[in-house]
C-alpha cells in the first residue's frame, strides 16, 4: 500500500456523473441559438477544459460569434438544472469516508460555483478541505503550478500526494509536477488515451482505491 498525505480529486467524471445535465444544458443553449442539437456522446467528448472551451468546441469555428451569448444562456440554464440527473458515481462516499483522516481537495476545470453547488447538493462538500475551480487561481490543470501551490499550502511531499481523475489533464498534471496519479477508466475521459499515458495507478471503480492507498 502507498501512504498518502494529500489526495486531490477531479470532479466531473470522477466523483460525479454530470454528463446528462451538461449535455441537456448544451443542447438547450444550441436550440436557443437556433443551432442543431448534438448527441450526448459528442458533447461529452468536448468536456475537460472548462465551460468556455466546451462551448467553443460545440459551436465550431464557423459560429464563434455566438460564444458570448451562448455562455450567458448556458450559465443561466445549467445553474438551475445542474442537479436534475447528476449523481455520485458508485462507492464515492465509501471512499471519501475510508480516507476521512486524509486531507482531500477537489481540483476541477469546472467553475467553482457550479462545483460547490453540486458538492453541497450531493452532500460531499464536508469531506474536502478545499474546492478549487477553473476560476479559483490563475493556473488550471495540467499546469504544474496549481499542484505546487497545493503541495506548499498543505506541506505535502510529492511521493505522498495523489491526483485521481478520469481525464488527460489529471494525469498530465501529475506528470508535470512529479506527484502520483490514479486514472479512473469509467468516467468521461477516453479509456485508450488514459491507458496510453501510463498513470501510476488505474481503477475501474473508485472503491479499488481503498486497497491501494493508506
Backbone as CSV, one residue per row, in Angstrom:
resi,resn,N_x,N_y,N_z,CA_x,CA_y,CA_z,C_x,C_y,C_z
1,UNK,0.837,-1.211,0.000,0.000,0.000,0.000,0.867,1.254,0.000
2,UNK,0.430,2.262,-0.714,1.142,3.534,-0.758,0.535,4.496,0.261
3,UNK,1.384,5.066,1.103,0.903,6.003,2.126,0.721,7.387,1.513
4,UNK,-0.408,7.996,1.779,-0.719,9.320,1.241,-0.958,10.322,2.357
5,UNK,-0.558,11.568,2.076,-0.878,12.684,2.980,-1.909,13.620,2.361
6,UNK,-1.859,13.750,1.035,-2.748,14.681,0.323,-3.381,13.963,-0.862
7,UNK,-4.710,14.034,-0.935,-5.453,13.395,-2.026,-6.205,14.466,-2.801
8,UNK,-5.916,14.560,-4.086,-6.534,15.545,-4.976,-7.475,14.798,-5.914
9,UNK,-8.728,15.237,-5.973,-9.720,14.571,-6.811,-10.236,15.510,-7.898
10,UNK,-10.319,14.993,-9.110,-11.079,15.651,-10.162,-12.562,15.542,-9.779
11,UNK,-13.437,16.208,-10.508,-14.855,16.246,-10.130,-15.733,15.539,-11.167
12,UNK,-16.002,16.209,-12.301,-16.834,15.601,-13.351,-16.162,14.336,-13.887
13,UNK,-16.908,13.252,-13.922,-16.367,12.020,-14.484,-15.539,11.214,-13.504
14,UNK,-15.312,11.758,-12.316,-14.512,11.065,-11.299,-15.346,10.834,-10.040
15,UNK,-15.837,11.911,-9.445,-16.693,11.809,-8.266,-18.170,11.849,-8.645
16,UNK,-18.491,12.637,-9.654,-19.894,12.841,-10.017,-20.140,12.590,-11.498
17,UNK,-21.277,11.969,-11.766,-21.712,11.724,-13.140,-22.582,12.901,-13.574
18,UNK,-21.958,13.843,-14.261,-22.622,15.107,-14.619,-23.017,15.169,-16.095
19,UNK,-22.714,14.124,-16.833,-22.837,14.181,-18.288,-24.215,14.529,-18.806
20,UNK,-25.255,13.924,-18.228,-26.611,14.141,-18.744,-27.032,15.600,-18.602
21,UNK,-26.735,16.200,-17.443,-27.130,17.602,-17.236,-26.303,18.559,-18.091
22,UNK,-25.015,18.245,-18.271,-24.188,19.070,-19.147,-24.714,19.022,-20.581
23,UNK,-24.999,17.822,-21.068,-25.471,17.676,-22.455,-26.822,18.353,-22.643
24,UNK,-27.708,18.184,-21.673,-29.028,18.819,-21.766,-28.894,20.338,-21.816
25,UNK,-27.993,20.870,-21.012,-27.820,22.329,-20.955,-27.167,22.866,-22.214
26,UNK,-26.237,22.095,-22.777,-25.620,22.499,-24.047,-26.663,22.490,-25.165
27,UNK,-27.484,21.460,-25.217,-28.490,21.396,-26.284,-29.573,22.455,-26.108
28,UNK,-29.921,22.806,-24.876,-30.829,23.927,-24.642,-30.215,25.208,-25.221
29,UNK,-28.916,25.393,-24.977,-28.200,26.577,-25.475,-28.200,26.600,-27.000
30,UNK,-27.918,25.464,-27.604,-27.901,25.392,-29.070,-29.277,25.699,-29.660
31,UNK,-30.322,25.153,-29.051,-31.678,25.424,-29.552,-32.030,26.901,-29.412
32,UNK,-31.605,27.518,-28.289,-31.871,28.948,-28.083,-31.188,29.799,-29.148
33,UNK,-30.071,29.294,-29.666,-29.332,29.996,-30.721,-29.747,29.534,-32.115
34,UNK,-30.799,28.677,-32.145,-31.308,28.131,-33.407,-30.247,27.292,-34.135
35,UNK,-29.463,26.571,-33.336,-28.498,25.611,-33.886,-29.025,24.203,-33.627
36,UNK,-28.474,23.241,-34.340,-28.929,21.857,-34.183,-28.382,21.211,-32.911
37,UNK,-29.198,20.352,-32.312,-28.752,19.559,-31.168,-27.571,18.672,-31.554
38,UNK,-26.778,18.322,-30.558,-25.700,17.356,-30.746,-25.932,16.167,-29.824
39,UNK,-25.360,15.031,-30.159,-25.532,13.852,-29.319,-24.785,14.042,-28.007
40,UNK,-25.265,13.368,-26.963,-24.603,13.441,-25.662,-23.146,12.985,-25.776
41,UNK,-22.933,11.925,-26.546,-21.567,11.397,-26.697,-20.628,12.442,-27.292
42,UNK,-21.097,13.150,-28.311,-20.254,14.176,-28.953,-19.961,15.320,-27.980
43,UNK,-20.987,15.768,-27.273,-20.813,16.870,-26.316,-19.810,16.480,-25.236
44,UNK,-19.954,15.287,-24.680,-19.087,14.867,-23.579,-17.653,14.636,-24.045
45,UNK,-17.471,14.416,-25.331,-16.121,14.317,-25.879,-15.380,15.646,-25.851
46,UNK,-16.132,16.746,-25.667,-15.532,18.089,-25.618,-15.246,18.561,-24.188
47,UNK,-15.620,17.761,-23.196,-15.508,18.166,-21.787,-14.072,18.003,-21.286
48,UNK,-13.673,18.876,-20.349,-12.379,18.686,-19.690,-11.571,19.953,-19.485
49,UNK,-11.880,20.996,-20.275,-11.087,22.224,-20.199,-11.914,23.444,-19.820
50,UNK,-13.046,23.202,-19.155,-13.877,24.320,-18.719,-15.035,24.599,-19.674
51,UNK,-16.015,25.373,-19.176,-17.240,25.647,-19.935,-16.958,26.470,-21.190
52,UNK,-16.087,27.460,-21.081,-15.802,28.310,-22.236,-15.275,27.489,-23.412
53,UNK,-14.331,26.591,-23.116,-13.777,25.724,-24.170,-14.818,24.744,-24.680
54,UNK,-15.656,24.228,-23.772,-16.714,23.306,-24.180,-17.633,23.973,-25.188
55,UNK,-18.048,25.188,-24.894,-18.963,25.901,-25.786,-18.271,26.248,-27.107
56,UNK,-17.007,26.632,-27.012,-16.235,26.913,-28.234,-16.202,25.687,-29.144
57,UNK,-15.967,24.525,-28.560,-15.882,23.289,-29.356,-17.241,22.886,-29.909
58,UNK,-18.286,23.072,-29.100,-19.631,22.722,-29.545,-20.083,23.615,-30.701
59,UNK,-19.794,24.901,-30.601,-20.203,25.845,-31.644,-19.436,25.622,-32.941
60,UNK,-18.156,25.293,-32.826,-17.325,25.144,-34.025,-16.811,26.487,-34.506
61,UNK,-15.796,26.441,-35.333,-15.126,27.668,-35.794,-16.060,28.622,-36.537
62,UNK,-17.081,28.080,-37.193,-17.958,28.926,-38.014,-18.968,29.722,-37.195
63,UNK,-19.124,29.378,-35.906,-20.166,30.028,-35.101,-19.625,30.682,-33.833
64,UNK,-18.344,31.001,-33.831,-17.738,31.543,-32.608,-18.263,32.931,-32.254
65,UNK,-18.930,33.584,-33.202,-19.502,34.901,-32.895,-20.630,34.795,-31.867
66,UNK,-21.155,33.573,-31.672,-22.229,33.363,-30.697,-21.698,32.983,-29.317
67,UNK,-20.377,32.939,-29.163,-19.791,32.386,-27.944,-20.262,33.108,-26.682
68,UNK,-20.215,34.418,-26.700,-20.577,35.193,-25.500,-22.039,34.980,-25.128
69,UNK,-22.912,35.005,-26.132,-24.340,34.787,-25.885,-24.571,33.355,-25.387
70,UNK,-23.872,32.410,-25.992,-24.008,31.006,-25.587,-23.579,30.809,-24.139
71,UNK,-22.511,31.482,-23.741,-22.042,31.387,-22.353,-23.118,31.879,-21.384
72,UNK,-23.759,32.973,-21.728,-24.814,33.536,-20.869,-25.989,32.565,-20.752
73,UNK,-26.426,32.049,-21.890,-27.574,31.135,-21.902,-27.256,29.867,-21.118
74,UNK,-26.094,29.296,-21.399,-25.697,28.054,-20.740,-25.585,28.242,-19.228
75,UNK,-24.885,29.293,-18.812,-24.632,29.521,-17.390,-25.941,29.679,-16.627
76,UNK,-26.873,30.411,-17.195,-28.162,30.616,-16.544,-28.938,29.297,-16.440
77,UNK,-28.983,28.552,-17.532,-29.768,27.311,-17.559,-29.120,26.224,-16.694
78,UNK,-27.824,26.028,-16.856,-27.135,24.969,-16.112,-27.197,25.211,-14.603
79,UNK,-27.097,26.475,-14.216,-27.177,26.811,-12.801,-28.491,26.382,-12.153
80,UNK,-29.538,26.270,-12.965,-30.856,25.860,-12.456,-31.104,24.356,-12.610
81,UNK,-30.276,23.693,-13.414,-30.560,22.291,-13.751,-29.381,21.355,-13.487
82,UNK,-28.369,21.810,-12.756,-27.153,21.001,-12.615,-27.300,19.804,-11.677
83,UNK,-28.465,19.715,-11.012,-28.704,18.541,-10.171,-29.925,17.737,-10.631
84,UNK,-30.392,17.992,-11.847,-31.558,17.254,-12.352,-31.277,15.753,-12.403
85,UNK,-30.141,15.389,-13.024,-29.800,13.968,-13.200,-28.413,13.624,-12.663
86,UNK,-27.710,14.617,-12.173,-26.340,14.404,-11.686,-26.341,13.609,-10.386
87,UNK,-25.488,12.588,-10.346,-25.393,11.691,-9.195,-23.937,11.410,-8.869
88,UNK,-23.681,10.950,-7.649,-22.353,10.448,-7.314,-22.110,9.153,-8.076
89,UNK,-20.868,8.924,-8.479,-20.514,7.617,-9.016,-20.608,6.581,-7.895
90,UNK,-20.755,5.299,-8.250,-20.821,4.249,-7.226,-19.615,4.287,-6.286
91,UNK,-19.892,4.101,-5.002,-18.869,3.937,-3.959,-18.076,5.205,-3.630
92,UNK,-18.448,6.348,-4.192,-17.704,7.580,-3.911,-17.697,7.880,-2.421
93,UNK,-18.881,7.801,-1.811,-18.950,8.144,-0.386,-18.193,7.121,0.459
94,UNK,-18.197,5.857,0.044,-17.414,4.829,0.755,-15.932,5.193,0.768
95,UNK,-15.445,5.663,-0.374,-14.025,6.020,-0.499,-13.721,7.271,0.337
96,UNK,-14.560,8.271,0.248,-14.331,9.506,1.000,-14.362,9.252,2.505
97,UNK,-15.252,8.385,2.945,-15.299,8.035,4.372,-14.067,7.236,4.783
98,UNK,-13.634,6.321,3.911,-12.457,5.486,4.202,-11.219,6.358,4.430
99,UNK,-11.118,7.435,3.643,-9.963,8.331,3.748,-10.315,9.610,4.507
100,UNK,-11.220,9.497,5.444,-11.711,10.677,6.172,-10.586,11.434,6.872
101,UNK,-9.552,10.710,7.317,-8.469,11.368,8.054,-7.458,12.066,7.143
102,UNK,-7.560,11.838,5.843,-6.622,12.442,4.895,-7.112,13.824,4.445
103,UNK,-6.179,14.700,4.124,-6.548,15.990,3.530,-6.933,15.736,2.078
104,UNK,-8.141,16.159,1.729,-8.657,15.911,0.375,-9.081,17.238,-0.266
105,UNK,-8.753,17.365,-1.535,-9.043,18.582,-2.308,-9.807,18.194,-3.566
106,UNK,-10.769,19.010,-3.961,-11.344,18.899,-5.310,-10.613,19.906,-6.184
107,UNK,-10.058,19.426,-7.283,-9.368,20.289,-8.251,-9.993,20.024,-9.614
108,UNK,-10.712,21.011,-10.121,-11.501,20.803,-11.328,-11.367,21.971,-12.286
109,UNK,-11.566,21.681,-13.571,-11.625,22.740,-14.575,-13.067,23.203,-14.797
110,UNK,-13.953,22.843,-13.868,-15.316,23.366,-13.824,-15.278,24.640,-12.978
111,UNK,-16.250,25.502,-13.129,-16.250,26.722,-12.322,-16.483,26.388,-10.849
112,UNK,-15.938,27.218,-9.990,-16.036,26.989,-8.543,-17.495,26.940,-8.083
113,UNK,-18.301,27.909,-8.514,-19.681,27.984,-8.029,-20.495,26.752,-8.390
114,UNK,-20.365,26.298,-9.649,-21.097,25.104,-10.067,-20.628,23.874,-9.292
115,UNK,-19.314,23.776,-9.079,-18.758,22.637,-8.340,-19.277,22.629,-6.905
116,UNK,-19.264,23.800,-6.284,-19.734,23.915,-4.905,-21.220,23.569,-4.795
117,UNK,-22.016,24.041,-5.739,-23.456,23.762,-5.723,-23.727,22.263,-5.806
118,UNK,-22.980,21.583,-6.669,-23.185,20.139,-6.826,-22.665,19.389,-5.603
119,UNK,-21.470,19.756,-5.119,-20.903,19.087,-3.943,-21.827,19.240,-2.738
120,UNK,-22.409,20.423,-2.571,-23.354,20.641,-1.468,-24.639,19.854,-1.694
121,UNK,-25.126,19.899,-2.925,-26.378,19.212,-3.242,-26.283,17.706,-3.028
122,UNK,-25.104,17.138,-3.260,-24.902,15.695,-3.098,-24.279,15.356,-1.744
123,UNK,-24.128,16.382,-0.901,-23.687,16.219,0.491,-22.272,15.628,0.617
124,UNK,-21.362,16.084,-0.250,-19.967,15.619,-0.111,-18.996,16.768,0.177
125,UNK,-19.487,17.992,0.214,-18.600,19.130,0.482,-17.835,18.940,1.794
126,UNK,-18.478,18.310,2.775,-17.899,18.157,4.114,-16.619,17.330,4.132
127,UNK,-16.381,16.533,3.105,-15.198,15.671,3.089,-13.933,16.392,2.610
128,UNK,-14.069,17.602,2.104,-12.942,18.262,1.447,-12.474,19.512,2.186
129,UNK,-11.153,19.655,2.243,-10.559,20.838,2.866,-10.722,22.062,1.980
130,UNK,-10.811,21.824,0.668,-10.846,22.955,-0.275,-11.419,22.482,-1.608
131,UNK,-12.104,23.381,-2.278,-12.555,23.160,-3.654,-11.904,24.220,-4.520
132,UNK,-11.201,23.787,-5.557,-10.540,24.723,-6.469,-11.114,24.524,-7.868
133,UNK,-11.747,25.573,-8.387,-12.321,25.529,-9.721,-11.428,26.226,-10.731
134,UNK,-11.868,26.234,-11.971,-11.079,26.820,-13.064,-10.862,28.317,-12.847
135,UNK,-11.787,28.950,-12.099,-11.720,30.396,-11.863,-11.176,30.743,-10.477
136,UNK,-10.638,29.755,-9.751,-10.168,29.982,-8.381,-8.745,30.521,-8.309
137,UNK,-7.891,30.138,-9.261,-6.491,30.561,-9.279,-6.106,30.913,-10.715
138,UNK,-4.943,31.521,-10.916,-4.519,31.830,-12.283,-4.134,30.578,-13.084
139,UNK,-3.970,29.448,-12.405,-3.457,28.249,-13.069,-4.514,27.147,-13.066
140,UNK,-4.553,26.371,-14.135,-5.502,25.262,-14.217,-4.756,24.007,-14.650
141,UNK,-5.349,22.860,-14.357,-4.762,21.596,-14.815,-4.598,21.632,-16.339
142,UNK,-3.487,21.154,-16.874,-2.417,20.386,-16.222,-1.197,21.214,-15.794
143,UNK,-1.347,22.518,-15.612,-0.223,23.370,-15.209,0.328,22.906,-13.863
144,UNK,1.613,22.660,-13.796,2.220,22.146,-12.558,2.117,23.142,-11.412
145,UNK,1.951,24.426,-11.734,1.936,25.444,-10.681,0.732,25.313,-9.743
146,UNK,-0.387,24.801,-10.245,-1.537,24.618,-9.361,-1.261,23.486,-8.369
147,UNK,-0.526,22.476,-8.810,-0.148,21.377,-7.910,0.887,21.867,-6.902
148,UNK,1.854,22.641,-7.370,2.888,23.169,-6.465,2.273,24.066,-5.393
149,UNK,1.266,24.822,-5.774,0.538,25.654,-4.802,-0.054,24.788,-3.694
150,UNK,-0.662,23.668,-4.072,-1.279,22.776,-3.091,-0.236,22.072,-2.227
151,UNK,0.862,21.649,-2.849,1.935,20.996,-2.093,2.483,21.936,-1.023
152,UNK,2.669,23.187,-1.391,3.187,24.180,-0.440,2.162,24.499,0.645
153,UNK,0.930,24.685,0.236,-0.111,25.076,1.192,-0.339,24.001,2.242
154,UNK,-0.347,22.740,1.810,-0.656,21.643,2.736,0.589,20.881,3.186
155,UNK,1.753,21.428,2.838,3.039,20.866,3.267,3.111,19.362,3.004
156,UNK,2.788,19.009,1.791,2.738,17.597,1.400,3.927,17.239,0.518
157,UNK,4.439,16.035,0.692,5.527,15.532,-0.150,4.945,15.016,-1.464
158,UNK,5.724,15.173,-2.529,5.249,14.728,-3.840,4.932,13.242,-3.860
159,UNK,5.784,12.442,-3.211,5.582,10.990,-3.257,4.471,10.513,-2.322
160,UNK,3.844,11.477,-1.617,2.702,11.136,-0.771,1.459,11.940,-1.167
161,UNK,1.495,12.444,-2.409,0.369,13.217,-2.946,-0.141,12.534,-4.203
162,UNK,-1.450,12.352,-4.276,-2.079,11.630,-5.386,-3.164,12.483,-6.014
163,UNK,-3.195,12.520,-7.341,-4.342,13.095,-8.037,-5.095,11.964,-8.724
164,UNK,-6.405,11.947,-8.536,-7.268,10.917,-9.107,-8.242,11.580,-10.061
165,UNK,-8.297,11.083,-11.297,-9.193,11.693,-12.265,-9.396,10.836,-13.493
166,UNK,-10.377,11.251,-14.289,-10.733,10.478,-15.486,-10.236,11.142,-16.767
167,UNK,-9.453,12.222,-16.628,-9.059,12.982,-17.813,-7.562,13.061,-18.027
168,UNK,-7.194,13.354,-19.251,-5.784,13.526,-19.607,-5.154,14.618,-18.751
169,UNK,-5.907,15.698,-18.495,-5.361,16.816,-17.714,-4.934,16.392,-16.312
170,UNK,-5.630,15.423,-15.740,-5.288,14.955,-14.394,-3.954,14.215,-14.393
171,UNK,-3.795,13.312,-15.353,-2.569,12.519,-15.418,-1.385,13.397,-15.818
172,UNK,-1.634,14.346,-16.723,-0.559,15.253,-17.141,-0.170,16.214,-16.014
173,UNK,-1.124,16.626,-15.199,-0.810,17.489,-14.052,0.123,16.756,-13.090
174,UNK,-0.129,15.458,-12.893,0.747,14.651,-12.035,2.132,14.542,-12.643
175,UNK,2.167,14.250,-13.924,3.463,14.090,-14.601,4.256,15.394,-14.587
176,UNK,3.580,16.509,-14.821,4.258,17.809,-14.875,4.816,18.238,-13.518
177,UNK,4.203,17.741,-12.443,4.585,18.202,-11.103,5.311,17.150,-10.278
178,UNK,5.309,15.890,-10.726,6.031,14.846,-10.009,5.260,14.152,-8.904
179,UNK,3.922,14.361,-8.859,3.122,13.642,-7.862,2.594,12.347,-8.479
180,UNK,1.885,11.545,-7.686,1.329,10.276,-8.150,-0.012,10.505,-8.853
181,UNK,-0.347,9.585,-9.764,-1.613,9.706,-10.488,-2.383,8.397,-10.449
182,UNK,-3.702,8.517,-10.386,-4.597,7.368,-10.484,-5.674,7.708,-11.500
183,UNK,-5.737,6.935,-12.584,-6.692,7.205,-13.660,-7.959,6.378,-13.466
184,UNK,-9.107,7.048,-13.520,-10.404,6.375,-13.465,-10.842,6.063,-14.890
185,UNK,-11.074,4.800,-15.171,-11.309,4.378,-16.561,-12.775,4.389,-16.966
186,UNK,-13.678,4.674,-16.043,-15.103,4.643,-16.392,-15.778,5.998,-16.233
187,UNK,-15.006,7.068,-16.455,-15.567,8.415,-16.379,-15.873,8.964,-17.759
188,UNK,-15.641,10.266,-17.929,-15.906,10.927,-19.209,-14.720,10.841,-20.166
189,UNK,-13.523,10.594,-19.618,-12.327,10.569,-20.446,-12.262,9.330,-21.324
190,UNK,-11.476,9.436,-22.399,-11.326,8.303,-23.319,-10.378,7.266,-22.712
191,UNK,-10.856,6.062,-22.598,-10.147,4.967,-21.939,-8.761,4.738,-22.541
192,UNK,-8.698,4.640,-23.863,-7.413,4.342,-24.516,-6.397,5.455,-24.315
193,UNK,-6.868,6.695,-24.318,-5.961,7.830,-24.082,-5.348,7.728,-22.692
194,UNK,-6.162,7.352,-21.723,-5.681,7.224,-20.347,-4.687,6.067,-20.217
195,UNK,-5.001,4.947,-20.843,-4.101,3.789,-20.781,-2.754,4.110,-21.425
196,UNK,-2.787,4.892,-22.489,-1.540,5.249,-23.188,-0.659,6.206,-22.394
197,UNK,-1.229,6.865,-21.374,-0.464,7.835,-20.590,0.352,7.187,-19.466
198,UNK,0.120,5.893,-19.226,0.880,5.180,-18.187,0.809,5.882,-16.828
199,UNK,-0.410,6.038,-16.343,-0.590,6.576,-14.987,0.034,5.621,-13.983
200,UNK,0.283,6.107,-12.774,0.870,5.253,-11.735,-0.091,4.162,-11.292
201,UNK,-1.377,4.485,-11.269,-2.404,3.525,-10.857,-3.620,3.684,-11.775
202,UNK,-4.386,2.598,-11.890,-5.638,2.622,-12.648,-6.735,1.979,-11.818
203,UNK,-7.957,2.469,-11.977,-9.086,1.802,-11.331,-10.311,1.840,-12.237
204,UNK,-11.038,0.728,-12.229,-12.317,0.656,-12.952,-13.424,1.238,-12.069
205,UNK,-13.263,1.054,-10.771,-14.223,1.516,-9.768,-13.422,2.228,-8.683
206,UNK,-13.907,3.387,-8.263,-13.175,4.175,-7.263,-12.909,3.383,-5.977
207,UNK,-13.756,2.407,-5.690,-13.608,1.620,-4.471,-12.255,0.901,-4.397
208,UNK,-11.661,0.635,-5.546,-10.350,-0.029,-5.589,-9.278,0.786,-4.864
209,UNK,-9.498,2.091,-4.740,-8.527,2.946,-4.062,-8.314,2.533,-2.600
210,UNK,-9.374,2.006,-1.987,-9.277,1.649,-0.571,-8.226,0.570,-0.305
211,UNK,-7.972,-0.264,-1.312,-6.976,-1.322,-1.151,-5.602,-0.912,-1.665
212,UNK,-5.533,0.213,-2.354,-4.259,0.662,-2.948,-3.504,1.627,-2.051
213,UNK,-4.233,2.416,-1.250,-3.602,3.511,-0.505,-3.992,3.483,0.964
214,UNK,-3.104,4.063,1.771,-3.455,4.245,3.181,-2.874,5.559,3.687
